[in-house]
Amino acid sequence: MLLEMFSYSFITRAVVVGSLVSLCASLLGVSLVLKRYSMIGDGLSHVSFGAMSVAAALNVAPLALSVPVVLAAAFLLLRLSESSRIRGDAAIAVISSSALAVGVIVTSLTTGLNTDVCNFMFGSVLAMTDSDVALSVVLSVIVIVVFALFYNKIFAVTFDESFSRATGVRAGLYNTVIALLTAVTIVLGMRIMGALLISSLVIFPALSAMRVCRRFKSVALCAAGLSLCCFLFGMVASYAFETPVGASVVVVDLAVFGLFCFLGRRR
């Protein structure tokens, strides 16, 4: 079955991109969950949906338009959350609902609720073209390399931002780095997982790893391994049972989370 599965080029493309995106999402997810900022993935996915809807209406490449738009939204979201008047969860709600509304209006006035829009909402392995794969691989590698280079600073601002500022760490800069890397990861993963499910790649692996691991590095490594395994198993299950890829991956993540909760209590 595996040989038959990987004989299809679109599945191979989806596995390559999905594996890289899963690694990126799980590494960033640890910091986002610990900073109580995990729902930023859900908010940025709605922004990405709006951008992709506009791209479909203008007949331009979705990733080429979505990446800069979501990067700008992540930067704006960070600035709003730092304001004393708008808290982080409220800022996410403002930006995500506004972008989703724009996407729905643009879609209704142009193409209507067609197959492309459903793919944006729920994901599709058929959505990845060769150019999408090339861009996704390059951006995913950049995300992983940047995370590795600034690992110590990201660790510092994750656990104690005030102390980091006192010791000279530019906490605002590294918070921006985390937000921008998350934005890129969300855009790349939406083509497979969809706007409604992409945040699961950020949240579930980190939560599962935290049930059994206690150190930041061990949690990050465990989350990365779990995310990769869950995505691959979800892809195989999707092919075997003819179920949607995004939903299959989320169900596998949920089952692993339940198992790790049990293991954590046993320990």
TAJOVEN-V798139 format. One record per residue. N is the residue number from 1. RES is the residue in one letter. PHI is phi in degrees with one decimal (NA if undefined). PSI is psi in whole degrees, -180 to 180 (NA if undefined). OMEGA is omega as a letter, one per 20 degrees, with the letter a starting at -180 (999 if undefined). Layout:
((N RES PHI PSI OMEGA) (N RES PHI PSI OMEGA))
//
This chain:
((1 M NA -39 r) (2 L -65.2 -41 r) (3 L -62.4 -41 r) (4 E -66.7 -40 a) (5 M -62.2 -46 a) (6 F -83.1 2 r) (7 S -76.3 -15 r) (8 Y -90.6 126 a) (9 S -65.9 -34 a) (10 F -69.1 -31 r) (11 I -71.8 -40 r) (12 T -60.6 -43 r) (13 R -61.6 -43 a) (14 A -65.4 -38 r) (15 V -66.2 -43 a) (16 V -62.4 -52 a) (17 V -67.5 -44 a) (18 G -62.5 -38 r) (19 S -65.1 -44 r) (20 L -66.7 -43 r) (21 V -64.9 -38 r) (22 S -61.5 -42 r) (23 L -62.8 -46 r) (24 C -61.3 -47 a) (25 A -64.6 -39 a) (26 S -69.5 -40 r) (27 L -64.4 -46 r) (28 L -71.0 -30 a) (29 G -61.8 -33 r) (30 V -60.9 -48 r) (31 S -66.1 -42 a) (32 L -65.6 -41 r) (33 V -67.1 -44 a) (34 L -66.0 -31 r) (35 K -86.7 6 a) (36 R 56.6 43 a) (37 Y -129.1 26 a) (38 S -68.2 -25 a) (39 M -77.8 1 r) (40 I -62.6 -31 r) (41 G -62.9 -41 r) (42 D -66.2 -42 r) (43 G -64.9 -44 a) (44 L -69.8 -28 r) (45 S -66.3 -34 r) (46 H -68.2 -38 r) (47 V -62.9 -42 r) (48 S -64.3 -37 r) (49 F -61.0 -45 r) (50 G -61.3 -42 r) (51 A -66.0 -41 r) (52 M -68.6 -33 r) (53 S -65.0 -42 r) (54 V -64.9 -40 r) (55 A -62.5 -40 r) (56 A -64.9 -39 r) (57 A -66.9 -36 a) (58 L -88.6 -4 a) (59 N 60.2 46 r) (60 V -119.4 167 a) (61 A -63.5 125 a) (62 P -59.2 -46 a) (63 L -66.7 -36 a) (64 A -62.5 -33 r) (65 L -89.1 -38 a) (66 S -69.1 -41 a) (67 V -58.4 -54 a) (68 P -65.1 -35 a) (69 V -65.2 -45 a) (70 V -71.1 -34 r) (71 L -60.9 -44 r) (72 A -63.7 -40 r) (73 A -65.3 -39 r) (74 A -63.8 -42 r) (75 F -64.4 -44 r) (76 L -64.3 -40 r) (77 L -62.6 -40 r) (78 L -65.3 -42 r) (79 R -65.4 -41 r) (80 L -66.5 -41 a) (81 S -68.5 -25 r) (82 E -80.2 -11 r) (83 S -75.0 141 r) (84 S -71.6 -16 a) (85 R -88.6 -26 a) (86 I -127.0 117 r) (87 R -77.8 168 a) (88 G -58.1 -46 a) (89 D -67.8 -36 r) (90 A -68.7 -39 r) (91 A -63.0 -41 r) (92 I -61.8 -43 a) (93 A -64.2 -41 a) (94 V -62.5 -50 a) (95 I -71.3 -43 a) (96 S -66.6 -45 a) (97 S -67.3 -37 r) (98 S -65.0 -46 a) (99 A -65.0 -40 r) (100 L -63.5 -41 r) (101 A -64.0 -43 r) (102 V -60.7 -44 r) (103 G -61.5 -43 a) (104 V -65.9 -42 a) (105 I -65.5 -46 r) (106 V -59.8 -42 a) (107 T -64.5 -44 a) (108 S -66.6 -30 a) (109 L -85.0 -14 a) (110 T -118.7 -87 a) (111 T -87.8 -19 a) (112 G 79.8 179 a) (113 L -79.0 77 a) (114 N -92.3 -171 a) (115 T -63.5 -37 a) (116 D -59.5 -42 a) (117 V -66.5 -40 r) (118 C -62.0 -37 r) (119 N -63.6 -39 r) (120 F -64.5 -38 a) (121 M -76.5 -41 a) (122 F -118.0 -6 r) (123 G 83.7 158 r) (124 S -161.7 132 r) (125 V -69.6 -17 r) (126 L -80.7 -8 a) (127 A -78.2 -18 a) (128 M -84.5 119 r) (129 T -94.7 172 r) (130 D -61.0 -39 r) (131 S -67.5 -37 r) (132 D -62.3 -42 a) (133 V -63.5 -45 a) (134 A -60.4 -47 r) (135 L -65.1 -40 a) (136 S -65.3 -41 r) (137 V -64.0 -45 a) (138 V -62.5 -48 a) (139 L -67.8 -36 r) (140 S -64.8 -43 r) (141 V -63.0 -40 r) (142 I -61.6 -43 r) (143 V -60.6 -46 a) (144 I -65.1 -42 a) (145 V -65.4 -45 r) (146 V -63.3 -42 r) (147 F -61.1 -42 a) (148 A -66.2 -41 a) (149 L -65.5 -39 a) (150 F -104.8 24 a) (151 Y -56.4 -47 a) (152 N -62.8 -40 r) (153 K -69.2 -40 r) (154 I -64.3 -40 r) (155 F -59.5 -43 a) (156 A -64.5 -48 a) (157 V -74.3 -18 r) (158 T -72.2 -43 a) (159 F -89.7 -38 a) (160 D -152.0 89 a) (161 E -67.5 -38 a) (162 S -65.4 -44 r) (163 F -65.7 -36 r) (164 S -61.5 -43 r) (165 R -62.8 -40 a) (166 A -66.0 -28 a) (167 T -91.8 5 r) (168 G 98.6 1 r) (169 V -75.1 133 r) (170 R -79.7 82 a) (171 A -60.7 -39 r) (172 G -60.8 -41 r) (173 L -63.7 -45 a) (174 Y -76.7 -27 r) (175 N -64.0 -39 r) (176 T -65.0 -41 r) (177 V -59.4 -46 r) (178 I -60.6 -45 a) (179 A -64.7 -42 a) (180 L -69.8 -40 r) (181 L -63.7 -38 r) (182 T -63.9 -40 r) (183 A -60.8 -45 r) (184 V -61.7 -44 a) (185 T -63.0 -42 a) (186 I -62.8 -44 a) (187 V -62.0 -44 a) (188 L -65.5 -40 a) (189 G -76.8 -20 a) (190 M -63.2 -31 a) (191 R -63.7 -27 a) (192 I -102.9 -45 a) (193 M -89.5 -29 a) (194 G 89.6 160 a) (195 A -64.9 -31 a) (196 L -83.7 -14 a) (197 L -122.4 -10 a) (198 I -63.4 -32 a) (199 S -65.9 -19 r) (200 S -64.9 -32 r) (201 L -65.6 -27 a) (202 V -82.7 -40 a) (203 I -90.1 -51 a) (204 F -60.7 -50 a) (205 P -59.6 -40 r) (206 A -64.9 -45 r) (207 L -63.3 -40 r) (208 S -64.3 -46 a) (209 A -63.9 -34 a) (210 M -70.5 -16 r) (211 R -69.9 -29 a) (212 V -121.4 -17 a) (213 C -111.3 155 a) (214 R -123.5 -23 a) (215 R -95.0 149 a) (216 F -58.7 -46 a) (217 K -65.9 -42 a) (218 S -66.8 -36 r) (219 V -64.6 -44 a) (220 A -63.6 -45 r) (221 L -66.7 -42 r) (222 C -64.2 -43 r) (223 A -62.0 -41 r) (224 A -63.1 -45 r) (225 G -64.4 -44 r) (226 L -62.9 -44 a) (227 S -61.7 -44 r) (228 L -64.3 -46 a) (229 C -64.7 -42 a) (230 C -64.9 -39 r) (231 F -65.7 -46 a) (232 L -64.4 -42 r) (233 F -66.1 -37 r) (234 G -64.5 -38 r) (235 M -63.0 -45 r) (236 V -64.6 -43 r) (237 A -63.6 -39 r) (238 S -62.2 -41 r) (239 Y -70.1 -41 a) (240 A -69.3 -41 a) (241 F -104.7 2 r) (242 E 57.5 48 r) (243 T -112.0 160 r) (244 P -60.2 141 a) (245 V -62.2 -52 a) (246 G -56.8 -48 a) (247 A -64.8 -38 r) (248 S -63.8 -43 r) (249 V -63.5 -42 a) (250 V -64.8 -41 r) (251 V -63.4 -41 r) (252 V -63.7 -44 r) (253 D -59.1 -41 a) (254 L -64.8 -42 r) (255 A -63.7 -41 r) (256 V -66.8 -39 r) (257 F -61.1 -44 r) (258 G -62.3 -41 r) (259 L -63.2 -43 a) (260 F -71.6 -31 r) (261 C -62.6 -41 r) (262 F -64.4 -45 r) (263 L -64.3 -40 r) (264 G -63.1 -39 r) (265 R -70.1 -35 r) (266 R -64.2 -34 r) (267 R -73.5 NA 999))
//
